[in-house]
Amino acid sequence: MSPVPVETITTDFASVDISDQLPEGQRTPHATEKNPSSPSHGISEDSTSKSSLTCPVSGASATPGSSCPISNPTTQEISPSLLRTSLPDRINYIKDFLMFGTPDQDILHKVAPLVNDLIPQVVDDLYAKLFEFDVTKQVFLKRNEGFDGPIPSRLEDLTLDSPQLVYRKIFMKSWARRVLTSDYSSGKTWAYMDKVGIMHTGVKSFRHRNHVAPLVVPYRDCALSLGWVQTVLQTAILQLAPAELSNDEKIAAIGAE
Ligand code: HEM
């Protein structure tokens, strides 16, 4: 059999469509393992039916149990430069990596009212945690955007009830509520989350912060804080009464977080 040039091969029996048409969080080939009810993860129905299929390259017929590597892709192509420059591409990648989709949003929305009253305490505890170490505490000696009250000059005089800290906590509580109640299919949600992250890197992202000195918090401390918050929330979710949230819902909520 003469070799067939690659460009001329039509693989209509194995059409793989990793595109934005697919449900969010399900563009990655293995996503259906998390959402088994999903009808397709980009492979057309035809591609999974093996009866009377013939490979256009080798001429071989499908046998029971065999699978075509083209119809079973394992790798999604990601452009590192687009990840840096395009928010939608970045978000698609994150959602697909974490398999974050509508079911995750639904369970977060269900959990939100159940843990809402804990948010003020979680935020207080987070700042207490950040005050346990000089590297994280000293960041709060700098004057924040929009705050014109008194700020101590020495680290030891900065307390958790300093006016600027009280002010800071308002933003953090609002962020925590937004995380649990946002519409994750909306670009605006991601634009906000993205700006919050970027503003900690020394780059200006929010228009309302244009005229203040850049904030530089090492990624290390942001990741540690996020991990800390996640542990507190997960513990709170696991402690909810079964009548409030079933075991399956608790597992789903922890996965969504
Ligand atoms: C869980 C991780 C974190 C989240 C979700 C978070 C979230 C936020 C939010 C929502 C704001 C206000 C944004 C606005 O102006 O609208 C903010 C500001 C700020 N964050 Fe964070 N943050 C985190 C970690 C940290 C850490 C680890 C530090 C320092 C050690 C820090 C220091 C600050 C400071 C100083 C500001 C105020 C900057 C200014 O207004 O001048 N953040 N953060």
Residues whose N, C-alpha, C, O or C-beta is under 5 A from the ligand:
A	BS01	HEM	T136 V139 R143 N144 E145 F171 W175 V196 L215 V217 D221 C222 S225 L226
